[in-house]
């Protein structure tokens, strides 16, 4: 790991791996926190940030679920569902177009998917 990365790395996960061997970086890091130029961030906060960035970038909910280690996508949606846009008007318009032209399969069958 490059020396410049160890400050934030040890702050995020160092407690899980043991003491930081580089005291100079610890001192510089402490000075940044004291000066309030750098916010203190917990591993849990980093986890929420990662999840919200994945959602913003359009990652599939099952991918996010697996990345976070949730038992089901329902758990992930319960925690982060509020971050998804409310696109009911858009989906209603698209479904209207589909119904007008027909979906090509009998009612009750999966349509528009290969699975």
BELLINWO-V425100 format. One record per backbone hydrogen bond with DSSP energy under -0.5 kcal/mol. CO is the residue of the C=O (numbers start at 1). NH is the residue of the N-H. If there is no record, write none. Layout:
co nh
CO NH
CO NH
This chain:
co nh
2 5
2 6
3 6
5 9
6 10
7 11
8 12
9 13
9 14
10 14
13 16
13 17
14 17
14 18
21 23
22 26
23 27
24 28
25 29
26 30
27 31
28 32
29 33
30 34
31 35
32 36
32 37
32 38
33 36
42 46
43 47
44 48
45 49
46 50
47 51
48 52
49 53
50 54
51 55
52 56
53 57
54 59
55 58
60 63
60 64
61 65
62 66
63 67
64 68
65 69
65 70
72 76
73 77
74 78
75 79
76 80
77 81
80 83
81 84
85 87
87 91
88 92
89 93
90 94
91 95
92 96
93 97
94 98
95 99
96 100
97 101
98 102
106 109
